[in-house]
Amino acid sequence: MSPEVNWIPERRHEERDVSPRILVWSALAYVGLGLASMLIVAWLFFSFFPEGRRGEPLGASRPLPAGLPPSPRLQLYPPADLEELRLREEAVLTSYGWVDRPAGVARMPIERAMEIVAREAAR
């Protein structure tokens, strides 16, 4: 007779728990780090804003510049600006004019240029 073989492994569990001392020290370390970070932030705040300036809006000591702000400026009404740009581009694409007059470079309407290119391609 053969000895009986146990094919199911023994079920085991962790016999050692976490040390309460480690849990308490970890909690105290987290609380200490939290308090230290709050103290550092408070120190930075009070060092950047001394007593005499507290309550004033930022930049109150500087006068505002007169006139328009430097470029780029925000558009007041973008659709109107876009329409104006398209009208200018349409005027350039549909009219004759000089690109560089001293060099003898001119522009022609796009429709006329496409007719010329199509005629040359058909040859």
C-alpha positions in Angstrom: 0.0 0.0 0.0 1.2 3.4 -0.8 1.1 6.2 1.8 -1.7 8.6 1.4 -0.6 11.8 -0.4 -2.2 15.2 0.4 -2.5 17.1 -2.9 -4.1 20.1 -1.4 -1.5 22.5 0.0 -1.9 23.7 3.6 -3.6 27.0 3.9 -1.6 29.5 5.8 -2.1 33.1 7.0 0.1 35.9 8.2 0.8 35.2 11.8 2.5 38.6 12.5 0.4 41.8 12.7 1.7 45.2 12.0 3.4 46.8 14.9 1.3 49.4 16.7 4.4 51.4 17.4 5.1 51.7 13.7 1.5 52.9 13.0 1.7 55.5 15.7 5.1 56.8 14.6 3.9 57.0 11.0 0.8 58.9 11.9 2.8 61.3 14.0 5.3 61.8 11.2 2.4 62.6 8.7 0.9 65.1 11.2 4.3 66.7 11.8 5.0 67.0 8.1 1.6 68.6 7.6 2.2 71.2 10.4 5.7 71.9 9.1 4.4 72.5 5.6 1.7 74.9 6.9 4.3 76.8 8.9 6.6 77.1 5.9 3.7 78.4 3.7 2.7 81.0 6.4 6.4 82.1 6.7 6.6 82.6 2.9 3.3 84.5 2.8 4.3 86.9 5.5 7.8 87.4 4.1 6.5 88.3 0.6 3.7 90.6 2.0 5.1 92.7 4.8 2.8 94.5 7.2 2.7 97.9 5.3 1.5 96.3 2.0 -1.1 94.0 3.3 -4.6 94.8 2.2 -3.5 96.8 -0.9 -4.2 95.4 -4.3 -1.2 94.0 -6.1 0.5 96.6 -8.3 -1.2 99.5 -6.6 2.2 101.3 -6.1 2.8 101.5 -9.9 0.9 104.0 -12.1 -1.0 102.5 -15.0 0.6 103.2 -18.5 -1.4 105.6 -20.7 -2.5 104.5 -24.2 -2.9 101.1 -25.6 -1.2 98.0 -24.1 1.7 96.4 -26.0 1.0 93.9 -28.7 -0.5 91.4 -29.0 -3.9 92.8 -28.0 -7.2 90.9 -27.7 -9.7 91.3 -30.5 -12.9 93.1 -29.5 -15.0 91.4 -32.1 -13.3 88.5 -33.9 -16.0 87.9 -36.6 -15.7 91.4 -37.9 -11.9 91.2 -38.0 -12.1 87.9 -39.9 -14.6 89.4 -42.4 -12.3 92.4 -42.9 -9.3 90.0 -43.5 -11.3 87.9 -46.0 -12.4 91.1 -47.9 -8.7 92.3 -48.1 -7.6 88.8 -49.3 -10.4 88.7 -51.9 -9.4 92.1 -53.2 -5.8 90.9 -53.6 -6.9 87.7 -55.4 -9.3 89.4 -57.8 -7.3 92.4 -59.0 -4.2 93.4 -60.8 -1.4 95.1 -58.9 2.3 95.3 -58.3 4.1 92.9 -56.0 7.5 94.5 -56.6 7.4 97.3 -59.1 11.2 97.9 -59.4 11.8 94.2 -60.1 8.8 94.1 -62.5 6.8 91.5 -60.5 3.0 92.0 -60.8 0.0 90.0 -59.7 -3.1 89.1 -61.7 -6.6 87.8 -60.7 -6.5 84.2 -59.7 -9.3 83.3 -62.2 -7.2 84.7 -65.1 -4.1 82.9 -63.8 -5.9 79.5 -63.7 -7.2 80.1 -67.3 -3.7 80.7 -68.5 -2.3 77.6 -66.7 -5.2 75.4 -68.1 -4.6 76.7 -71.6 -0.9 75.9 -71.4 -1.5 72.5 -69.9 -3.9 71.7 -72.8 -1.2 72.2 -75.4 
